[in-house]
Amino acid sequence: MVSPSFVTLALRFASLRRSAGGVLTASVFIGQFCSPLLSTPLIVAYGYQGLFDAASSLAAAMAVAAVLKACVMGLHALTHHVG
């Protein structure tokens, strides 16, 4: 399955299509290689539930940070709107 951001990049910047495809493919394979190297010690130390709790907490914190940033950027755009 192709990433939507890659499709956008491929349609907009044809000159970057080859290198963007290579970076996308490399990042997927590096992630698949590193995943067990990083998760196995955590599973051994904390169990599957501990790994799930840590990963879900990290994902929730990143979601909150993204929402807060979007709110700040939205307020910034509204207060500095010219026109």
Buried (B, 14 or more C-beta within 10 A) or exposed (E): EEEEEBEEBBEEEEEEBEEBBEEBEEEEEEEEEEEEEEEEEBBEEEEEEEBEEEEEEEEEEEEEEEEEEEEEEEEEEEEEEEE
